[in-house]
């Protein structure tokens, strides 16, 4: 059986891809029964779409892979705390568990919409937080 760090490393790989594509480096992986259903990273610049966050891309791919819109048996691993938009979609998809790395006090759902996730969704934060945070800091330092 794999642990949270194993799958968060996969999300960090996606975040690194975003970084290399000059996207805000956020990566997401959706796992069901130790099987990766979806991998995604931010694509807002490439797609010219403000909704093309890593979580949104991963939710769409995972639902397609399962053939259904509810992801109750799945875990979403994401390198940054979801924004309220993504958290709303995570709630509608009824994702069973969310694991995120770095907190986002400026834009995270916990600040603006702490009740938006499905009531049964379990949340774990701080998994590989330093690695996720360092990549984000490196990205924004490069842009300044």
C-alpha positions as CSV (number, residue, x, y, z in Angstrom):
1,X,0.0,0.0,0.0
2,X,1.2,3.5,-0.8
3,X,1.2,6.5,1.5
4,X,0.3,10.1,1.1
5,X,3.9,11.2,0.4
6,X,4.1,8.8,-2.5
7,X,1.1,10.3,-4.3
8,X,2.0,13.8,-3.3
9,X,5.3,13.3,-5.1
10,X,3.3,12.5,-8.2
11,X,1.4,15.8,-7.8
12,X,4.7,17.6,-7.3
13,X,5.9,16.1,-10.6
14,X,2.8,17.7,-12.2
15,X,3.5,21.0,-10.5
16,X,7.1,20.9,-11.9
17,X,5.6,20.4,-15.4
18,X,3.5,23.5,-14.9
19,X,6.5,25.4,-13.7
20,X,8.4,24.4,-16.9
21,X,5.4,25.5,-19.0
22,X,5.4,28.9,-17.2
23,X,2.1,28.1,-15.4
24,X,1.6,28.6,-11.7
25,X,3.1,25.4,-10.4
26,X,0.2,23.5,-9.0
27,X,-0.2,19.8,-9.6
28,X,-3.0,17.3,-8.8
29,X,-3.4,13.6,-8.8
30,X,-6.6,11.6,-8.2
31,X,-6.3,8.1,-6.8
32,X,-8.8,5.4,-6.3
33,X,-7.8,2.1,-4.5
34,X,-4.1,2.9,-5.0
35,X,-4.6,3.5,-8.7
36,X,-3.9,6.9,-10.3
37,X,-7.0,7.8,-12.3
38,X,-5.9,11.3,-13.3
39,X,-2.9,13.6,-13.3
40,X,-3.1,17.3,-14.1
41,X,-1.4,20.6,-13.6
42,X,-2.5,24.2,-14.0
43,X,-3.1,25.1,-17.7
44,X,-4.7,28.6,-17.3
45,X,-2.1,30.3,-19.6
46,X,-2.0,27.6,-22.2
47,X,-5.8,27.4,-22.5
48,X,-6.5,31.0,-21.8
49,X,-9.0,29.8,-19.2
50,X,-9.2,31.0,-15.6
51,X,-11.0,27.8,-14.6
52,X,-8.2,25.5,-15.9
53,X,-6.7,24.8,-12.5
54,X,-5.0,21.5,-11.8
55,X,-7.9,20.3,-9.6
56,X,-10.5,21.0,-12.3
57,X,-8.5,19.2,-15.0
58,X,-8.0,16.2,-12.7
59,X,-11.7,16.0,-11.6
60,X,-12.8,16.0,-15.3
61,X,-10.3,13.3,-16.2
62,X,-11.1,11.1,-13.2
63,X,-14.8,11.3,-13.8
64,X,-14.3,10.3,-17.4
65,X,-12.0,7.4,-16.3
66,X,-14.6,6.1,-13.8
67,X,-17.5,6.7,-16.1
68,X,-19.3,8.7,-13.4
69,X,-19.3,12.2,-11.8
70,X,-19.1,11.1,-8.1
71,X,-15.6,10.4,-6.7
72,X,-16.6,9.2,-3.3
73,X,-14.0,6.5,-3.2
74,X,-11.2,8.7,-4.4
75,X,-8.5,10.9,-2.9
76,X,-7.4,14.1,-4.5
77,X,-3.7,15.0,-3.9
78,X,-2.9,18.6,-4.7
79,X,0.2,20.7,-4.0
80,X,-1.7,23.8,-3.0
81,X,-4.8,24.3,-0.9
82,X,-7.7,24.5,-3.4
83,X,-9.3,27.8,-4.1
84,X,-13.1,28.2,-3.5
85,X,-13.9,27.5,-7.1
86,X,-12.0,24.2,-7.1
87,X,-13.3,23.3,-3.6
88,X,-16.8,23.8,-4.9
89,X,-16.2,21.4,-7.7
90,X,-14.5,18.9,-5.3
91,X,-17.7,19.2,-3.2
92,X,-20.0,18.6,-6.1
93,X,-17.9,15.5,-7.1
94,X,-18.2,14.3,-3.5
95,X,-14.5,13.5,-3.4
96,X,-13.9,11.2,-0.4
97,X,-10.6,12.7,0.7
98,X,-8.5,15.8,-0.1
99,X,-4.8,15.9,0.7
100,X,-2.9,19.1,0.0
101,X,0.6,20.4,0.5
102,X,0.9,24.2,1.0
103,X,-1.8,26.3,2.6
104,X,-3.0,29.4,0.6
105,X,-4.0,32.1,3.1
106,X,-4.7,34.6,0.3
107,X,-6.9,32.4,-2.0
108,X,-7.6,29.1,-0.2
109,X,-11.0,27.8,0.4
110,X,-10.4,27.5,4.1
111,X,-10.3,31.3,4.4
112,X,-13.2,32.1,2.1
113,X,-15.5,29.0,2.0
114,X,-14.6,26.5,4.7
115,X,-18.0,24.7,4.4
116,X,-17.9,24.2,0.6
117,X,-16.6,20.6,0.6
118,X,-18.9,17.7,0.9
119,X,-19.6,17.1,4.6
120,X,-18.1,13.5,4.4
121,X,-14.9,14.7,2.7
122,X,-11.8,14.2,4.9
123,X,-9.0,16.7,4.6
124,X,-5.3,16.3,5.4
125,X,-3.0,19.3,4.9
126,X,0.7,19.9,5.1
127,X,1.9,16.8,3.2
128,X,5.2,17.7,1.6
129,X,4.3,21.4,2.3
130,X,7.9,22.6,2.1
131,X,8.5,21.2,-1.3
132,X,5.2,22.6,-2.7
133,X,5.8,25.9,-1.1
134,X,9.4,26.1,-2.3
135,X,8.4,25.5,-5.9
136,X,5.7,28.3,-5.7
137,X,8.2,30.7,-4.2
138,X,10.7,29.9,-6.9
139,X,8.1,30.5,-9.6
140,X,7.0,33.9,-8.3
141,X,10.6,35.0,-7.6
142,X,11.4,34.2,-11.3
143,X,8.4,36.3,-12.4
144,X,9.3,39.4,-10.5
